[in-house]
Amino acid sequence: MPLLQVIVTLIVVGVLLWLVTRFIPMANSIQSILNAGVVIAVVLWLLSIFALLSFLSGIRAGGKSLPLRGATTRANPALLIVASRFYQP
């Protein structure tokens, strides 16, 4: 993903978050939770873009799976060993 597209996406997300918190009346606690959720989601998205979270690509809720073949080259070898113990083909 080009750097310009990442920057534009961050600007759009920031403006949308500002519009929601500015013009939609809500309690301060809900607003804080919303802001924290968006910041956490954006940080995780950025980490995945820069391949710092590639080992998470194979994790599914409720199932056992290994990372995808393309992601195994960037994944931590220790995590692959642990994951292979739970994988039953």
HELIX and SHEET records of a PDB file:
HELIX    1   1 LEU A    3  PHE A   23  1                                  21    
HELIX    2   2 ASN A   28  ILE A   49  1                                  22    
HELIX    3   3 SER A   54  GLY A   58  5                                   5    
HELIX    4   4 PRO A   77  PHE A   86  1                                  10    
END                                                                             
